[in-house]
Amino acid sequence: MKHALFGALAFGALFFLAACSSVTSTSAPPPQLTPPPQTPPPPLSTISATLTLPLDELSRIVNEKTPQRLADLHDQKLHCGFGNCLATLNATRSGPISVAGRNGALVLGVPFQLSAELALPPPLVLVKAGVNAAGQLNATTGLALGPDWQIRPNTGGSVQFKNGRLRLGPLDTDFTDIWNGNSELLSRPLFGMLDAQMAPALAGQKQMAQLWAGVFAPIKLNAKPAMWLLLQPERIRVRPPQVAGNALTMGLGVDVRARLVVSDDRPAVTPTVLPPPAPANGHANRFSVAVPAVLPYAEAARLALEALDKNPPRAGSHTLKITSLEIIPSGQDVVIAAGFCIAQNWDPSDVLSGCGSGYLRGVPEYDAQSRTIRITHVRYDLLTQNWMLSAMRGLAGGDLGREMEKALQFKIGGQLEKMQAEVSAALAKPQGRAVSVSGTVQSFGPVTLTWSRDGFIALFSAEGRVQAELHL
């Protein structure tokens, strides 16, 4: 009874004003707003991959780069057991260098032919002995990654000779003992030579810098309007290099933040400096990328206004025409600024129509089942209520909020499916040159909703496996 009486009074006031001034227009005072939520930073995403260098490939590189002449010494003072002696020798490779793995390390075998002449020191320089022997350098290479991203091989080992027996004055020995007893003079330069030839074949600072810069490169999605996936890397995580099976492997993980940019032109990005390596964590050869999809408020308002134009809400026996709509973000909800006219069904001339503006408030929610952004709990903003909004409230009661909720629903399922397909296609395309990385999406995570000053943000994650290739 009370509601009916209020409605009658509201209609009477509306009729009186309309009759006095034809179409009446009135505006509501602005709503009270709290700062909208800050645009959240993109969540941290991870991409991890394993770089693999087959030992056959490493062997090929080492054999190509290592010179045939391994040593060439003249009158080199050596320790010869009983004292010093002078050596003139040359060592030449006599076969391919073998590269294998053992206990997580590289094992190298270098066959060579030795020709050497030893002489006693003055005044006995005329006492000489010569040897021609087949030698084998057996070396083990440990691998360490430095803070500058350079993989440093550290090779050590020993040498053995066949037919290396010699007699020099009082000395009756095998040249193997003389060589290994002077390893710093004879073996260490060979180890250094092998390290120098292997180092360029291993993924070092140059390759990592190229990989780092490549992650920044905008990835174009096949979308209209033109859209780009931007990855902002923060750090690279590394598992120490090791030999597994017949390959040298090193695990890499990149922490990135992903965002979407709508632009006809390729966004300009400036890669940051390659940071030092950080310890690896998580699973290898996996990725999880969080991607935000933004529905701007202007687009949401346009869609809602189209829906209200097709199915205008009713206030009792009156048709409510929504003439304008704006969505304004606030801290705990959003404000719907609406321009409206209350029309009389029996007045086709609209002489007795009243127009005005008012504010309603509602809470954005995401409905996973229908894949829809909804503005729920739509209610009058009483603090901005003027006489026109009061009249409308008297005529429509809570029906207006419920009618508005029907229009304030934005289905984004199709948009999400299209975006997910575009992200999948973009990640599947190999990125990078020295180190190329591609990914296969295996699943998408649940959608979460927030809003900022710019629009509604629906965030979804893509997870899958990664493949990385090292191009030498």
GISULWO-V662756 format. One record per residue. BURIAL is I if it has 24 or more other C-alpha atoms within 12 Angstrom, else O. Layout:
burial: [BURIAL:BURIAL]
//
This chain:
burial: [O:O:O:O:O:O:I:O:O:I:I:O:I:I:I:O:I:I:O:O:O:O:I:I:I:I:I:I:O:O:I:I:O:O:O:I:I:O:O:O:O:I:I:I:I:I:I:I:I:I:I:I:I:I:I:O:I:I:I:O:I:I:I:O:O:I:I:I:O:I:I:O:O:O:O:I:O:I:I:I:O:O:O:I:I:I:I:I:I:I:I:I:I:O:O:I:I:I:I:I:I:O:O:O:I:I:I:I:I:I:I:I:I:I:I:I:I:I:I:I:I:O:O:O:O:O:O:I:I:I:I:I:I:I:I:I:I:I:I:I:I:I:I:I:I:O:O:O:I:I:I:I:I:I:I:I:I:I:I:I:I:O:O:I:O:I:O:I:O:O:I:O:O:I:I:I:I:I:I:I:I:I:O:O:O:I:I:I:O:I:I:I:I:I:I:O:I:I:I:O:I:I:I:I:I:O:I:I:I:I:I:I:I:I:I:I:I:I:I:I:I:O:I:O:O:O:I:I:I:I:I:I:I:I:I:I:I:I:I:I:I:I:I:O:O:I:I:I:I:I:I:I:I:I:I:I:I:I:I:I:I:I:O:O:O:O:O:O:O:O:O:O:O:I:O:O:I:I:O:I:O:O:O:I:I:I:I:I:I:I:I:I:I:I:I:I:I:O:O:I:I:I:I:I:I:O:I:I:O:O:O:I:I:I:I:I:O:I:I:I:I:I:I:I:I:I:I:I:I:I:O:O:I:I:I:I:I:I:I:I:I:I:I:I:O:O:O:O:O:O:I:I:I:I:I:I:I:I:I:I:I:I:I:I:I:I:O:O:O:O:I:I:I:I:I:I:I:I:I:I:I:O:O:I:I:I:I:I:I:I:I:I:I:I:I:I:I:O:O:I:I:I:I:I:I:I:I:I:I:I:I:I:O:O:O:I:O:O:I:I:O:I:I:I:O:I:I:I:O:I:I:I:I:I:I:I:I:I:I:I:I:O:O:I:O:O:I:I:I:I:I:I:I:I:I:I:I:I:I:I:I:I:I:I:I:I:I:I:I:I:O:O]
//
